[in-house]
């Protein structure tokens, strides 16, 4: 998991992204489509057409980072909005990267009393 500093926002780029793109092309997309600064320290997450691959770009203040994750089974849960961005909490990003539905994670049942 990426250590996300306090105050950093996580943005999902809705729609489909060409996964052949590298940091520079994705950063340009952040500027032109999302209207955000790709070097501002926030995380930007992109999903490919098939839905089993995501790329995350992040500028940590020292340099550009590009993270990639491919699910062996299943697909990443993605919002149905065609264009634009959706913001997530760092916890929701953790769910997303694990292949869990981040919109409505299920809590396990806890006993009300011991014994």
N, C-alpha and C positions, 0 to 999 in steps of 0.2 A: 504494500500500500504506500502511496505517496504521502510523505509527511506534510500536511497542509498547515501552514502557519495561520494564526488567528487573523481574521479580517480578510482573508482571501476568499473570493467568490469562485464557484464552479459553474461554468456555463456549458449547456448542451447546445450544440449547433443542430437545430432540427433539420429534418430532411435527410437526403443522402449526400455523401461526400465521396469523391474519387479517392480511394485509398492508396493510389500511387503517389499522391502528393506528399511532400516533405514539409519540414518546419516552415520554410519561406513561403510556400504556396498556401499552407493553412493559415499562416499569420496574415497574409494578404486577404484571405477570406474573412478572417476575424475583423480586419479593418473595414473592408468594403461592404460586407453583407451584414455583419453584426454591429458595426459602428463602435467597436471597442478597441482598446490599445492592447495588442498582443504582448507588449513588453512591460505591462503594468503589474505583473505578478499574479494575475488570476489564471485559473486553469480553464482551458477550452477543450471540450470533448466532442469528437466527430465519430460518426458511425458509417460504415460502408453499406452498399446496396443489399448484400445478403444478410446483414444484421449480426454476423458472428465476429466482427472485428471492430475495435474502436481504437482511435488514436487520441492522445491527450498531449496538448502543447502547453508549456509553462516556461516563463522566463523567470528564473529564481533570483535575479539581480546580478548574477555573475555570468550567466550564459543561458542559451536556449536549450530546453529539454523536450524531447519527443518520446513519449511512452506509447507502446502498442500492446494490446491484449487481444488474443483470439480465443474464443470459447471452443472447446473440442466438441461439445454437444450443446444444443439450444441456441438462443439468440438473446442479444441484449434488449432489454425493455426500453422502448423509445417513445417519446411523446408523438401524438398524431399531427401536431402542427407542422405544416409544410415548410414554411420559411420563418426564420427568426431564431430566437434563443430562449431557453428555459434555464432558470437558475436552480441549483441544487445545494443542499447542505453537504459538508464533508461526509457525514454519516450516510446520506443517500448515495453519494458517489461510491462509497465502500460497498453498499448493496449492489449498485449497478455493476461494478467490476467483478462481483462474485456471481453475477447472473441472476440475482434475486430481484423481484419486482419492487423497485425503490418507491413506487407510488403508494403502496399499501403493504409494508412488510408485516408478517404475522408474528405476534408474540407467542411464546410458548406458555402453556397454562402453568400457573404456580399454585401450590397448595395454600389454602387459607390458614391452616394451622398445622403444627407438627404433631405427629403421633397418630 
